[in-house]
Amino acid sequence: MEPAMIQTIAIAALPIIFAITLHEAAHGYAARHFGDPTAWQAGRITANPLKHIDLVGTIVVPAIILLVSDNSILFGWAKPVPVDFGRLRHPKSDMLWVAAAGPGANLAMLLLWAAVLKLTWLLPINFFSLPMSEMAKFGMSINIALMVLNLFPLPPLDGGRIAVSLLPRDAAWQFAKLERFGFPILLLLLFTGILGALLTPVMRLVGGLVEIIFQFPS
């Protein structure tokens, strides 16, 4: 493996693992808050990445795609947190908050990494400044990507579940039937470039807003 690839993986590993795993933990925490203790009983409401890592989805697939796409595409997943929507106090309406918790966690991590990047520029330059700066930039990028991707309105993505929660009952039932085809549709959109064309403008908008909030130089 080339040194540049090793460097890329070393910088990207921590942001990727936490972006994916804390996203899942947030779903479990929200589910418990709204009445479903399934994830808590399974020990999945934790920041420990080892509880959420899927060897293929969290490590192998993101690493391969990251390398072969020259850092232009990133896709991966963690072990889904078990949620029994039937155990929520108000299943249809509470589904919205359980689904939104994952992207909400990515938003929080995006702001945290932005704060780290700001600190690397404000504090005196030292041995860790450059690697921390690059890690923070990647942390921002991966959390923007995962937040926007997961809000895409296609079941079983979080955006699809949010849509099911908001739609009238009959329309929600019909829309939810797309879930069985959701993953193949997503892969098709990803590798044909359609997904990128749809999501890239939104990701740029979010990134631009963060730059304004933290007063990053253009």
Residue pairs with C-beta under 8 A, 6 or more apart in sequence:
5 67
8 66
8 67
8 71
9 63
9 66
11 131
11 134
11 135
11 138
12 62
12 66
12 135
12 138
12 142
14 135
14 139
15 113
15 135
15 138
15 139
15 142
15 143
16 58
16 62
16 74
16 76
16 142
17 49
17 53
17 58
18 47
18 49
18 109
19 106
19 109
19 139
19 142
19 143
19 146
20 52
20 57
20 58
20 76
20 77
20 78
20 146
21 47
21 49
21 51
21 52
21 53
21 58
21 78
22 47
22 105
22 109
23 78
23 102
23 103
23 105
23 106
23 146
23 150
24 44
24 52
24 78
24 79
24 80
24 81
24 102
25 44
25 45
25 46
25 47
25 51
25 52
25 81
25 105
26 101
26 102
26 104
26 105
27 39
27 81
27 83
27 98
27 99
27 101
27 102
28 38
28 39
28 40
28 44
28 45
28 81
28 82
28 83
29 39
29 45
29 101
30 97
30 98
30 100
30 101
31 37
31 38
31 39
31 81
31 83
31 84
31 88
31 98
32 39
32 40
32 45
33 97
34 88
34 89
34 90
34 94
34 97
34 98
35 87
35 88
35 89
35 94
36 83
36 84
36 85
36 87
36 88
36 98
37 87
38 82
38 83
38 84
38 87
39 45
39 81
39 82
39 83
42 82
43 51
44 51
44 52
44 79
44 81
44 82
52 58
52 78
52 79
52 81
53 59
53 78
53 79
54 77
54 78
54 79
57 76
57 77
57 78
57 79
58 76
58 77
58 78
61 75
61 76
61 77
62 74
62 75
62 76
65 73
65 74
65 75
65 76
66 73
66 74
73 190
73 196
74 142
74 145
75 190
83 98
85 91
85 94
85 95
85 98
88 94
88 95
88 98
92 164
92 165
92 169
92 172
93 165
95 161
95 162
95 164
95 165
96 161
96 162
96 165
96 166
98 161
99 158
99 159
99 161
99 162
99 165
100 158
100 162
102 150
102 158
103 146
103 147
103 150
103 151
103 158
106 143
106 144
106 146
106 147
106 150
107 143
107 147
109 139
109 143
110 139
110 140
110 143
110 144
110 147
110 206
110 210
111 210
112 139
113 135
113 136
113 137
113 139
113 140
113 143
114 136
114 140
114 210
114 213
114 214
114 216
115 214
116 132
116 135
116 136
116 139
117 133
117 136
117 137
117 140
117 214
117 216
118 214
118 216
120 129
120 132
120 133
120 136
121 133
123 129
140 207
140 210
141 207
144 203
144 206
144 207
144 210
145 199
145 203
147 206
148 199
148 202
148 203
148 206
149 157
149 195
149 199
150 157
150 158
150 159
151 157
151 158
151 159
151 162
152 159
152 160
152 186
152 195
152 198
152 199
153 159
153 160
153 162
153 163
154 160
154 178
154 182
154 185
154 186
155 161
155 163
155 164
155 175
155 176
155 178
155 179
155 182
156 179
156 182
156 183
157 182
157 186
160 175
160 178
160 179
160 182
163 172
163 175
164 172
164 175
164 176
165 172
166 172
167 175
178 185
186 195
188 194
189 195
189 198
190 196
210 216
211 218
